[in-house]
């Protein structure tokens, strides 16, 4: 009976050590991904596009995509464009074509700042969470490995 209990505890100890090593390897990969996301937030996973679905890596690309929206001329030469203002419902906005570049620049800067902030927050959260996971897995590994070595020294 003692021998069976010894084998079960030994299997438990090695299983915990194996699982912690696997968890650490996965967490290390996530830390590397988060570090890359922090270095270039606009190209982070899921990034690069604003809430309106326009590219945020370059203003000229953003402007071209914005111009592809459906536009109609009003009676006084103003252009009506459909866009969202952060809510789910689109609204019509009459803009003068001369000020549309300035307005697009403001919209681009705001969307870009929001996308960078979101990517930065998600990368920091992932980095902290995975580093904490590595530390906890490392402690679990060290405790169980030391316990296994002591146990083997006593029985051997």
Long-range contacts (C-beta under 8 A, 24 or more apart in sequence): 6-155, 9-151, 10-148, 10-151, 13-144, 13-145, 13-147, 13-148, 13-151, 14-148, 16-140, 16-141, 16-144, 17-141, 17-144, 17-145, 17-148, 20-137, 20-138, 20-140, 20-141, 20-144, 21-137, 21-141, 23-133, 23-137, 24-133, 24-134, 24-137, 24-138, 24-141, 27-130, 27-131, 27-133, 27-134, 27-137, 28-130, 28-134, 30-126, 30-130, 31-126, 31-127, 31-130, 31-131, 31-134, 33-126, 34-123, 34-124, 34-126, 34-127, 34-130, 35-123, 35-127, 37-119, 37-122, 37-123, 37-126, 38-120, 38-123, 38-124, 38-127, 41-115, 41-116, 41-119, 41-120, 41-123, 42-112, 42-115, 42-116, 42-119, 44-119, 44-122, 44-123, 47-115, 47-118, 47-119, 48-115, 49-115, 50-108, 50-111, 50-112, 50-114, 50-115, 51-84, 51-86, 51-111, 51-114, 52-83, 52-84, 52-111, 54-108, 54-111, 56-108, 56-111, 56-112, 56-115, 59-104, 59-105, 59-108, 62-104, 62-108, 62-111, 63-101, 63-104, 63-108, 66-104, 66-107, 83-107
